[in-house]
Amino acid sequence: MKRLILLATAPIALLSMPTQAQQAPGQAFAVDAQPAMPTKTTRTGKHINRIIDMWQKGQPVYYTQISGGGYEEGKKQAATKADYITYEMEHGPLDFKELHEFMRGLVDAGPTRTGHRTPAVIVTLPIQGTPDAVRANAWMIQQALAAGVHGILLCNAESPEAAKIMIEASRYPFAPVVPGLAQGFRGNGSQAWASQVWGVSPIEYMKIAEPWPLNPDGELIFGVKIENPRADANVESTLRTPGLAFAEWGPGDHAFYLLGAPKPRAPGTPPGSGPRMEDEPAMVAVRARVLAATKANGLRFLNACGERDVIDQIKDGVMICTGGDSPAADKGRAYTKRTDPF
């Protein structure tokens, strides 16, 4: 009976707590042990995340994309010519065990031809980019990071609040204080496997598993897809979120909203011929707005790049291109005079 009474009175005790003692979800609160944010990197040599090495040299990066894949796929992708791998789980299988095995395969078949332990891996997740959805599904972000990946791309990012929660979910509670961000809430234990993938101690991992360039010592890259009219309305404020490194405009999803249902190709029409949806005025305007917002906030812009337009895309400010191992990427690398092995 005594135990039942204690359980029954516990909520009353909670309600009677002073307001200042109750913490709202994600609310920042003081931790004396939180260090100051470094003003410049304290580390030397290659980054764990190759994307950062390339951007610091002013070079665009090129990615390849896979939809799922475990250990054997990881071994295969360890030799990719791409600067990073997008591991697509927005529409592909949501399987964190398989992602874990994929990262193990990358390590076992590594290092890469550039001397990095693994290629960088950025994950997309099936989370609608609204604050409620991101907070409810923050476990997906944390599961992906615990597998040892190097970043997250938030799809359909509709508001700065949603992007903010993604960043907070990726940071440890003792990370440096950042104005505009609440205290991180990534949990203990998440460092165990991820640190092995990165080839560092768990203590070192928890120091460098931070968003770059917000933290100069960070090795994680976070981006947002602006791909519907609700996201468009907030793009300038969303891209001001501390911790973001890049953004894209999502032409495929945008076309659903702005142009309607896709139309079948006329019989005999070869792929790639005829008018492009990207050239429709409404689509051009959306791309221009997202690109301008990335430039205003010092973020990198992602866009599809083909062999016929990769140089124009780079001239326009694109710093992330599709086709990591393609003639378009080779042409782009030659244009920017990249001196790395590829």
VOLOKOL-890934 format. One record per residue (C-alpha): residue number from 1; residue in one letter; x, y, z. Coordinates in steps of 0.2 Angstrom, whole numbers, plus 2048, in hexadecimal, padded with zeros to 3 digits. Layout:
N
+-----+----+-----+-----+-----+
|   i | aa |   x |   y |   z |
+-----+----+-----+-----+-----+
| NUM |  A |   X |   Y |   Z |
...
+-----+----+-----+-----+-----+
This chain:
342
+-----+----+-----+-----+-----+
|   i | aa |   x |   y |   z |
+-----+----+-----+-----+-----+
|   1 |  M | 800 | 800 | 800 |
|   2 |  K | 80E | 80C | 804 |
|   3 |  R | 816 | 80A | 7F3 |
|   4 |  L | 805 | 80D | 7EB |
|   5 |  I | 803 | 81D | 7F5 |
|   6 |  L | 815 | 823 | 7EF |
|   7 |  L | 810 | 820 | 7DD |
|   8 |  A | 800 | 829 | 7DF |
|   9 |  T | 808 | 838 | 7E7 |
|  10 |  A | 817 | 83A | 7DB |
|  11 |  P | 80E | 844 | 7CE |
|  12 |  I | 807 | 850 | 7DB |
|  13 |  A | 819 | 852 | 7E1 |
|  14 |  L | 81F | 856 | 7CF |
|  15 |  L | 811 | 863 | 7CD |
|  16 |  S | 815 | 86B | 7DD |
|  17 |  M | 827 | 86E | 7D7 |
|  18 |  P | 82C | 880 | 7D5 |
|  19 |  T | 82A | 885 | 7C3 |
|  20 |  Q | 83C | 889 | 7C0 |
|  21 |  A | 841 | 878 | 7C6 |
|  22 |  Q | 836 | 86F | 7B8 |
|  23 |  Q | 83F | 86E | 7A7 |
|  24 |  A | 835 | 86F | 797 |
|  25 |  P | 83B | 863 | 789 |
|  26 |  G | 84B | 869 | 781 |
|  27 |  Q | 84C | 878 | 78D |
|  28 |  A | 85E | 87E | 78F |
|  29 |  F | 864 | 87E | 7A1 |
|  30 |  A | 875 | 882 | 7A9 |
|  31 |  V | 883 | 875 | 7AA |
|  32 |  D | 893 | 87B | 7B2 |
|  33 |  A | 89D | 86E | 7A9 |
|  34 |  Q | 898 | 874 | 797 |
|  35 |  P | 8A8 | 87B | 78F |
|  36 |  A | 8A9 | 88A | 784 |
|  37 |  M | 8A8 | 888 | 771 |
|  38 |  P | 8B9 | 888 | 769 |
|  39 |  T | 8BC | 896 | 75E |
|  40 |  K | 8C7 | 88B | 752 |
|  41 |  T | 8CB | 879 | 751 |
|  42 |  T | 8D6 | 871 | 75D |
|  43 |  R | 8DA | 862 | 752 |
|  44 |  T | 8E6 | 85F | 744 |
|  45 |  G | 8E7 | 853 | 735 |
|  46 |  K | 8D9 | 84C | 72B |
|  47 |  H | 8C7 | 84E | 731 |
|  48 |  I | 8BD | 83E | 734 |
|  49 |  N | 8B0 | 846 | 729 |
|  50 |  R | 8B7 | 848 | 718 |
|  51 |  I | 8AA | 855 | 713 |
|  52 |  I | 8B2 | 861 | 71F |
|  53 |  D | 8C3 | 85F | 717 |
|  54 |  M | 8BC | 863 | 706 |
|  55 |  W | 8B2 | 872 | 70B |
|  56 |  Q | 8C1 | 879 | 715 |
|  57 |  K | 8CA | 879 | 704 |
|  58 |  G | 8BC | 882 | 6FC |
|  59 |  Q | 8B8 | 872 | 6F2 |
|  60 |  P | 8A6 | 86C | 6EE |
|  61 |  V | 8A2 | 85A | 6F3 |
|  62 |  Y | 899 | 84C | 6E9 |
|  63 |  Y | 88F | 83E | 6F1 |
|  64 |  T | 888 | 82E | 6EC |
|  65 |  Q | 877 | 827 | 6F3 |
|  66 |  I | 872 | 816 | 6F9 |
|  67 |  S | 861 | 810 | 700 |
|  68 |  G | 866 | 804 | 70D |
|  69 |  G | 874 | 7F7 | 70E |
|  70 |  G | 87D | 7ED | 71B |
|  71 |  Y | 88F | 7E7 | 71E |
|  72 |  E | 893 | 7E1 | 70C |
|  73 |  E | 88C | 7F2 | 705 |
|  74 |  G | 897 | 7FB | 711 |
|  75 |  K | 8A6 | 7F1 | 70B |
|  76 |  K | 8A2 | 7F6 | 6FA |
|  77 |  Q | 89F | 808 | 6FD |
|  78 |  A | 8AF | 80A | 706 |
|  79 |  A | 8B8 | 80C | 6F6 |
|  80 |  T | 8AC | 819 | 6EF |
|  81 |  K | 8B3 | 828 | 6E6 |
|  82 |  A | 8A5 | 833 | 6ED |
|  83 |  D | 8A9 | 83F | 6FB |
|  84 |  Y | 89B | 839 | 705 |
|  85 |  I | 88D | 82C | 705 |
|  86 |  T | 87A | 830 | 708 |
|  87 |  Y | 872 | 822 | 711 |
|  88 |  E | 860 | 824 | 70C |
|  89 |  M | 853 | 81F | 719 |
|  90 |  E | 846 | 82C | 716 |
|  91 |  H | 83E | 820 | 709 |
|  92 |  G | 84A | 812 | 70A |
|  93 |  P | 84A | 805 | 718 |
|  94 |  L | 84B | 80C | 72A |
|  95 |  D | 857 | 7FF | 731 |
|  96 |  F | 863 | 804 | 73D |
|  97 |  K | 86B | 7F3 | 73F |
|  98 |  E | 86F | 7F3 | 72D |
|  99 |  L | 876 | 805 | 72E |
| 100 |  H | 881 | 7FF | 73D |
| 101 |  E | 887 | 7F0 | 732 |
| 102 |  F | 88A | 7FC | 723 |
| 103 |  M | 896 | 807 | 72E |
| 104 |  R | 89F | 7F7 | 733 |
| 105 |  G | 8A2 | 7F2 | 721 |
| 106 |  L | 8A9 | 804 | 71D |
| 107 |  V | 8B5 | 802 | 72C |
| 108 |  D | 8BA | 7F0 | 727 |
| 109 |  A | 8BE | 7F5 | 715 |
| 110 |  G | 8C6 | 805 | 719 |
| 111 |  P | 8CF | 811 | 719 |
| 112 |  T | 8C9 | 81A | 70A |
| 113 |  R | 8D5 | 81F | 6FC |
| 114 |  T | 8D6 | 831 | 704 |
| 115 |  G | 8DC | 829 | 714 |
| 116 |  H | 8CC | 82C | 71E |
| 117 |  R | 8C6 | 81E | 729 |
| 118 |  T | 8B5 | 81D | 71F |
| 119 |  P | 8AC | 828 | 713 |
| 120 |  A | 8A1 | 834 | 71C |
| 121 |  V | 88F | 82E | 71D |
| 122 |  I | 880 | 83A | 71E |
| 123 |  V | 86F | 832 | 722 |
| 124 |  T | 85D | 837 | 71D |
| 125 |  L | 84F | 832 | 728 |
| 126 |  P | 83C | 830 | 726 |
| 127 |  I | 838 | 83F | 732 |
| 128 |  Q | 82C | 84D | 72C |
| 129 |  G | 836 | 85D | 730 |
| 130 |  T | 82A | 865 | 73D |
| 131 |  P | 82E | 868 | 74F |
| 132 |  D | 822 | 85B | 756 |
| 133 |  A | 828 | 84D | 749 |
| 134 |  V | 83A | 851 | 74C |
| 135 |  R | 839 | 850 | 75F |
| 136 |  A | 82E | 841 | 75F |
| 137 |  N | 83A | 838 | 753 |
| 138 |  A | 84B | 83F | 75A |
| 139 |  W | 84F | 82D | 75E |
| 140 |  M | 852 | 82A | 74C |
| 141 |  I | 85F | 838 | 74B |
| 142 |  Q | 867 | 830 | 75A |
| 143 |  Q | 867 | 81E | 754 |
| 144 |  A | 86F | 824 | 743 |
| 145 |  L | 87D | 82D | 74C |
| 146 |  A | 880 | 81F | 758 |
| 147 |  A | 883 | 814 | 749 |
| 148 |  G | 892 | 81F | 745 |
| 149 |  V | 88C | 82A | 737 |
| 150 |  H | 892 | 83B | 733 |
| 151 |  G | 882 | 846 | 732 |
| 152 |  I | 870 | 847 | 72F |
| 153 |  L | 866 | 84F | 721 |
| 154 |  L | 854 | 854 | 728 |
| 155 |  C | 847 | 852 | 71A |
| 156 |  N | 838 | 85E | 718 |
| 157 |  A | 840 | 86A | 725 |
| 158 |  E | 831 | 876 | 727 |
| 159 |  S | 837 | 881 | 735 |
| 160 |  P | 846 | 887 | 73F |
| 161 |  E | 83F | 87E | 74F |
| 162 |  A | 840 | 86D | 746 |
| 163 |  A | 852 | 870 | 740 |
| 164 |  K | 856 | 876 | 752 |
| 165 |  I | 850 | 866 | 75A |
| 166 |  M | 85A | 85C | 74E |
| 167 |  I | 86A | 865 | 753 |
| 168 |  E | 866 | 863 | 766 |
| 169 |  A | 862 | 851 | 764 |
| 170 |  S | 873 | 84E | 75D |
| 171 |  R | 87D | 857 | 76B |
| 172 |  Y | 882 | 851 | 77C |
| 173 |  P | 87C | 85A | 78B |
| 174 |  F | 88D | 860 | 78F |
| 175 |  A | 891 | 867 | 77E |
| 176 |  P | 896 | 879 | 77D |
| 177 |  V | 888 | 886 | 780 |
| 178 |  V | 881 | 88D | 770 |
| 179 |  P | 876 | 89C | 76F |
| 180 |  G | 865 | 897 | 767 |
| 181 |  L | 867 | 885 | 76B |
| 182 |  A | 860 | 87C | 77B |
| 183 |  Q | 86B | 86F | 784 |
| 184 |  G | 86F | 85F | 77A |
| 185 |  F | 866 | 84F | 77F |
| 186 |  R | 870 | 841 | 776 |
| 187 |  G | 873 | 833 | 783 |
| 188 |  N | 881 | 829 | 78A |
| 189 |  G | 884 | 819 | 781 |
| 190 |  S | 883 | 821 | 770 |
| 191 |  Q | 895 | 824 | 76F |
| 192 |  A | 89A | 811 | 771 |
| 193 |  W | 899 | 80B | 75F |
| 194 |  A | 89A | 81B | 757 |
| 195 |  S | 8AB | 81F | 75E |
| 196 |  Q | 8B1 | 80E | 757 |
| 197 |  V | 8AB | 812 | 746 |
| 198 |  W | 8B4 | 823 | 747 |
| 199 |  G | 8C4 | 81B | 74E |
| 200 |  V | 8C5 | 826 | 75E |
| 201 |  S | 8C2 | 824 | 770 |
| 202 |  P | 8B0 | 826 | 777 |
| 203 |  I | 8B6 | 835 | 781 |
| 204 |  E | 8BD | 83D | 771 |
| 205 |  Y | 8AD | 838 | 767 |
| 206 |  M | 8A2 | 841 | 773 |
| 207 |  K | 8AD | 851 | 771 |
| 208 |  I | 8AD | 851 | 75E |
| 209 |  A | 89B | 84A | 75A |
| 210 |  E | 896 | 85C | 758 |
| 211 |  P | 88F | 866 | 749 |
| 212 |  W | 89C | 86E | 73E |
| 213 |  P | 89F | 87C | 73B |
| 214 |  L | 895 | 882 | 74B |
| 215 |  N | 8A3 | 879 | 754 |
| 216 |  P | 8B4 | 87A | 74C |
| 217 |  D | 8B8 | 869 | 753 |
| 218 |  G | 8A8 | 861 | 74D |
| 219 |  E | 8A7 | 853 | 741 |
| 220 |  L | 894 | 852 | 73E |
| 221 |  I | 88C | 85A | 730 |
| 222 |  F | 879 | 85F | 730 |
| 223 |  G | 86E | 865 | 722 |
| 224 |  V | 85C | 868 | 71E |
| 225 |  K | 851 | 865 | 70E |
| 226 |  I | 846 | 873 | 70A |
| 227 |  E | 839 | 86A | 700 |
| 228 |  N | 827 | 871 | 702 |
| 229 |  P | 81E | 881 | 703 |
| 230 |  R | 81D | 881 | 716 |
| 231 |  A | 830 | 87F | 717 |
| 232 |  D | 832 | 88D | 709 |
| 233 |  A | 829 | 899 | 714 |
| 234 |  N | 836 | 897 | 723 |
| 235 |  V | 846 | 893 | 719 |
| 236 |  E | 84F | 8A3 | 71E |
| 237 |  S | 84C | 8A0 | 731 |
| 238 |  T | 84F | 88D | 72F |
| 239 |  L | 860 | 890 | 727 |
| 240 |  R | 865 | 89B | 736 |
| 241 |  T | 864 | 88C | 742 |
| 242 |  P | 875 | 88A | 74B |
| 243 |  G | 87D | 87A | 746 |
| 244 |  L | 878 | 878 | 734 |
| 245 |  A | 885 | 876 | 726 |
| 246 |  F | 87B | 874 | 716 |
| 247 |  A | 86A | 874 | 70E |
| 248 |  E | 861 | 86F | 6FE |
| 249 |  W | 851 | 873 | 6F5 |
| 250 |  G | 849 | 862 | 6F1 |
| 251 |  P | 844 | 864 | 6DF |
| 252 |  G | 83B | 853 | 6DF |
| 253 |  D | 82F | 857 | 6ED |
| 254 |  H | 82D | 869 | 6E9 |
| 255 |  A | 827 | 864 | 6D8 |
| 256 |  F | 819 | 85A | 6E0 |
| 257 |  Y | 813 | 86A | 6E8 |
| 258 |  L | 816 | 877 | 6DB |
| 259 |  L | 814 | 86D | 6CB |
| 260 |  G | 808 | 85F | 6CF |
| 261 |  A | 809 | 84D | 6CA |
| 262 |  P | 817 | 848 | 6BF |
| 263 |  K | 813 | 845 | 6AD |
| 264 |  P | 818 | 836 | 6A4 |
| 265 |  R | 825 | 838 | 696 |
| 266 |  A | 81E | 837 | 684 |
| 267 |  P | 822 | 826 | 67C |
| 268 |  G | 833 | 827 | 674 |
| 269 |  T | 839 | 836 | 67D |
| 270 |  P | 84B | 832 | 684 |
| 271 |  P | 84E | 835 | 697 |
| 272 |  G | 855 | 847 | 69A |
| 273 |  S | 84D | 84F | 68B |
| 274 |  G | 840 | 85B | 68B |
| 275 |  P | 83C | 869 | 698 |
| 276 |  R | 843 | 867 | 6A9 |
| 277 |  M | 838 | 869 | 6B9 |
| 278 |  E | 846 | 873 | 6C0 |
| 279 |  D | 844 | 880 | 6B3 |
| 280 |  E | 832 | 884 | 6B7 |
| 281 |  P | 831 | 896 | 6BE |
| 282 |  A | 82A | 891 | 6CF |
| 283 |  M | 838 | 884 | 6D1 |
| 284 |  V | 845 | 891 | 6CC |
| 285 |  A | 83E | 89D | 6D9 |
| 286 |  V | 83F | 890 | 6E7 |
| 287 |  R | 851 | 88B | 6E3 |
| 288 |  A | 856 | 89D | 6E3 |
| 289 |  R | 84F | 8A0 | 6F4 |
| 290 |  V | 857 | 891 | 6FC |
| 291 |  L | 868 | 895 | 6F4 |
| 292 |  A | 867 | 8A7 | 6FA |
| 293 |  A | 863 | 8A1 | 70B |
| 294 |  T | 872 | 895 | 70C |
| 295 |  K | 87D | 8A3 | 706 |
| 296 |  A | 876 | 8AF | 713 |
| 297 |  N | 87A | 8A3 | 721 |
| 298 |  G | 88A | 89C | 71B |
| 299 |  L | 883 | 88B | 717 |
| 300 |  R | 887 | 87F | 708 |
| 301 |  F | 87A | 87C | 6FB |
| 302 |  L | 876 | 86B | 6F4 |
| 303 |  N | 870 | 869 | 6E2 |
| 304 |  A | 870 | 85B | 6D5 |
| 305 |  C | 87E | 85D | 6C9 |
| 306 |  G | 87F | 855 | 6B7 |
| 307 |  E | 88D | 855 | 6AB |
| 308 |  R | 885 | 863 | 6A1 |
| 309 |  D | 883 | 86F | 6B0 |
| 310 |  V | 88F | 86A | 6BE |
| 311 |  I | 89A | 879 | 6BA |
| 312 |  D | 88C | 885 | 6BA |
| 313 |  Q | 885 | 87E | 6CA |
| 314 |  I | 896 | 881 | 6D2 |
| 315 |  K | 897 | 893 | 6CC |
| 316 |  D | 886 | 895 | 6D3 |
| 317 |  G | 88C | 890 | 6E4 |
| 318 |  V | 888 | 87E | 6E5 |
| 319 |  M | 894 | 875 | 6F2 |
| 320 |  I | 88C | 864 | 6F2 |
| 321 |  C | 888 | 85B | 6E2 |
| 322 |  T | 880 | 84A | 6DE |
| 323 |  G | 88A | 83D | 6D4 |
| 324 |  G | 899 | 839 | 6DF |
| 325 |  D | 8A0 | 82D | 6D3 |
| 326 |  S | 89B | 834 | 6C2 |
| 327 |  P | 8A1 | 83E | 6B3 |
| 328 |  A | 898 | 84D | 6BA |
| 329 |  A | 8A2 | 84C | 6CA |
| 330 |  D | 8B2 | 849 | 6C0 |
| 331 |  K | 8AE | 859 | 6B6 |
| 332 |  G | 8AB | 863 | 6C6 |
| 333 |  R | 8BA | 85D | 6CF |
| 334 |  A | 8C5 | 862 | 6C0 |
| 335 |  Y | 8BC | 873 | 6BF |
| 336 |  T | 8C1 | 877 | 6D1 |
| 337 |  K | 8D2 | 870 | 6CF |
| 338 |  R | 8D0 | 863 | 6DD |
| 339 |  T | 8E2 | 85D | 6E1 |
| 340 |  D | 8DC | 84E | 6ED |
| 341 |  P | 8DD | 83C | 6E6 |
| 342 |  F | 8CB | 83F | 6E0 |
+-----+----+-----+-----+-----+
